[in-house]
Amino acid sequence: MRPTLEEQEPCNRCPVAYSFNMALSVEMVAEEALNLPTSGRALLVEKLLASLSGEANPAVERAHLEDVRERRAAVRSGKSRLVDGTEALRQARAAVRK
């Protein structure tokens, strides 16, 4: 009979054991994260993505923020309108077919 995860001896020479234990840890964290409310999951995603991207380029961040502000102003003024994802995909597919 195979030992349970708790009974296994750690193997310092074996990266497979490390990967296996890490995968279990990731699964455990994911399971807990999925029990968070939507806002908590969104915040967690933002933090995880920020940790992957490294240092942000301030010039890029400023340009992105300016773009967001311009788009928001266009929507608020009525110059642009928001379209939900399903409708946006429908319009894009229709444009490609032409």
Secondary structure, 3 states (H helix, E strand, C coil): CCCCHHHCCCCCCCHHHHHHHHHHHHHHHHHHHHCCCHHHHHHHHHHHHHHHHCCCCHHHHHHHHHHHHHHHHHHHHCCCCCCCHHHHHHHHHHHHHC
